[in-house]
Amino acid sequence: MNDLFKDAEIISTYTRAQAIDDGVLFDITGYAREAGFTVSVAITTGVFSVLKPSEELEKEGQDFVGRMWDMLWILRHEIRRSEWTDTTVFEPLMLKTPGGKPVPVKMWAKAGPGDQMEMVITIMLEGED
């Protein structure tokens, strides 16, 4: 079974860098480093859409950077308290409607090799992969 793909022809590849260039992933490494992460961190478009507040929520003081910062701090806390694993499930609270109460948004972070085999983290909504 180890030799199953030994001489297989690679038909197509899609790198993390290409996904970021295409807007499929958003690189938030700069903010993540400020929050204590030491590896590259990216979010999916689904997570981006949760973090990007509506105009109504912006009027209530919500902004993308603040929501992202909250998500990163919660993720960092969950990583530190979990057993060693490549996957961390977490639920940051997000205000979704003006005047409403914050609700948990199920997310998961996957650590794995990047394009150069370096450790990277990708944050996704539940159901995304």
Buried (B, 14 or more C-beta within 10 A) or exposed (E): EEEEEEEEEEEEEEEBEEBBEEEEBBBBBEBBBEBEBEEBBBBBBBBBEBBBBEEEBEEEEBEEEEBBBBBBEBBBEBBEEEEEEEEBEBBBEBBBEBEEEEEEBEBBBBBEEBBEEEEBBBBBBEEBE
